Amino acid sequence: MPEPIYQRVIAEVKVAMKARNKPRLGALRLMMADFKRIEVDERIELDEERVLVILDKMIKQRKDSFKQFQDAGREDLANQEALEIAVIVEFLPDQFSDDEISGLVKAAIAETSAASMQDMGKVMAVVKPQVQGKADMGVVSGLVKAHLS
């Protein structure tokens, strides 16, 4: 079984510190801060599934910020967001292809007997745990909409 993401992040922090790689270290520390914040706030120990949810959220936030910084002409800040995205993506499992996602969506639609857009929530509830951290939820949502309309 592969090493848990949380443990890999801790190990990479040490490597980045020894290499004096400040940009990478900063991104790794942001990840650790989010992990610790949730552990303290919710008084839980993070499992692999929850770590994937956190990383997905971090990537989504950075993609939004990246777009806003580019629109505002702040390439320096956009580049920082891009670097953070690249570091976070390293810790995600292999991503599903569009065909794999489409297959999961079709199976979920059949499983839930979804017939219209009103059933999208049911379908997403089945698909989301299967693709968490392995696919962009925006893409998944788009495929569900396409199949239901």
Secondary structure, 3 states (H helix, E strand, C coil): CCCCHHHHHHHHHHHHHHHCCHHHHHHHHHHHHHHHHHHHHHCCCCCHHHHHHHHHHHHHHHHHHHHHHHHCCCHHHHHHHHHHHHHHHCCCCCCCCHHHHHHHHHHHHHHHCCCCHHHHHHHHHHHHHHHCCCCCHHHHHHHHHHHHC
